[in-house]
Amino acid sequence: MKVLIINGPNLNLLGTREPEIYGNISMEEYLQKLKSEFTSYELDYYQSNIEGELINRLQEDDFEAVVINPGAFTHYSYAIADCLKNIQKPKVEVHISNIYKREEFRQKSVTAANTDAVLSGFGMDGYRLAILSLK
């Protein structure tokens, strides 16, 4: 199965950005762990700070499932929500932190309704759990 893991804005800073919230491992490091665990999967990773680039990547349609952490776009990107709505493949939304224990604006996801599941608060392991749910 080809899984697209897609991260939104500021997630390129994982490992250095607010380590007390997001941990101290980079996505590139964690991706290597995922690839060594899920050897029967093809894991493709994409990150952008630009909303339209995320939508363009999702519309390439060269994957069988999506694990997405939209970052801040979670809370206001109806464009990404609409894009996800039109993808008829398994989709899991991931949030590293527990968004329900954070600022009020972070507690609403406009994208979640267009995914099959949401994982929040499991740290980087949320990506692993999302992939496990695709089996």
N, C-alpha and C positions, 0 to 999 in steps of 0.2 A: 504494500500500500504506500502510495506517495502522499506524504503529509506536509502541507505548507504551514510552517510556524511563522507568524507575522506579528511584529511588534510595532507599536506606534511611537509617538514623540517622547523623547528623553530616555527611552529604554536602551539607547545606544550607550548610555552612561552607567548601566548596571555594573556593579563591582566597585564603583566610586561614588555614585549618587546616593546620598542619605543611607549609608549602610545599616543604620539602626532600623530602617524600614524595609529596604530592598536587599540587604545582605551584602557580602563582599566578593561575590563571584560574578565574573562577566558572563554575558550570554554566550559568548564564543566558547568559554571554558565549559559552561553547562551543556551546551550543544554537543560537545565532544562526549560527555558522559551519556547523553541521550542516545547518540549514534552507537556507542559501544553496547548499550543495553538493548536497543531496538534494532538489531542487525538485519531483521527481515523487512524493515521499513526503509523507505527512502525519505529522509528528512531534509526538507529544503527550508532555509531560513531567510527571511527578508525583514528589514527594519527601515523605516523612514520617519522623519519628522514632518513630512508633508502629506496632508490628507489625500490629495489627488493621486500621489504616487502609490499610496496604499490601495486605493480603489483600482488603479490601473493594474497593479500586481494581482489583486484578487480576480480581476476580469480576464487574466491570461488563461484561466481555466485549465491549467496543466497539472492538477493535483486531484487526489481522491477524497481528501478531508482537510479541514482547516482548524488550526489552534491559533486563536488570535487574542492578543493583549492590545487593545486599541489605545492604551494609555489614557491621556486626558480626552481624547476623542470619544471615549466611552460615554462621556457625560453630555455631549452636545452635537455629535456628528450624525445628523440624520442622513447625510450622504453615504457614510459607511454603513449605517443601518439599512438603507435601501439596497446597497450593494450586497450585503449579507442576505437580505431577504430573497434575492434573485439567485442565490447559489443553492442548488438542490443537492447538496452533499453534506455529510456530517460536519458540524461546526461546533467548537467548544470555545467559550470565552474564558480567559484566564486573567486573574489579578493576583499579583504577588502578595500584596498586603490585603488585610481584611478591610474592604472598602466601607463596611458598615461600622467600623470603629474609627473612621477618619472624619474629616470635615464633611459637613452636610452636603455640599455640592458633589462630593465624590460618592455619595450613597445612592445615586440614581444612574442607571445605565440605560441609555436609549438604544444601544446595540443588542443587549441581551435577549430581547424578545425575538430576535431573528437568528438566534443560535439554539442549539439543542440542549446545551447545559452551560452552567457557569461555575467556575471554581474560584474561590476568593479566600485568601488568607493562608495558603499552604506554602508560601514562599516560592522559591524557584521550583520546588517539587510539584507545583500546580501544573507545569508543562508536562511532566512525566505522568501525572494522574490523568491529564487530558488525553494523552496518547493511549494510555491503558484503557480508557473508556471507549476507544475506537475499535477495540478487538472484537 
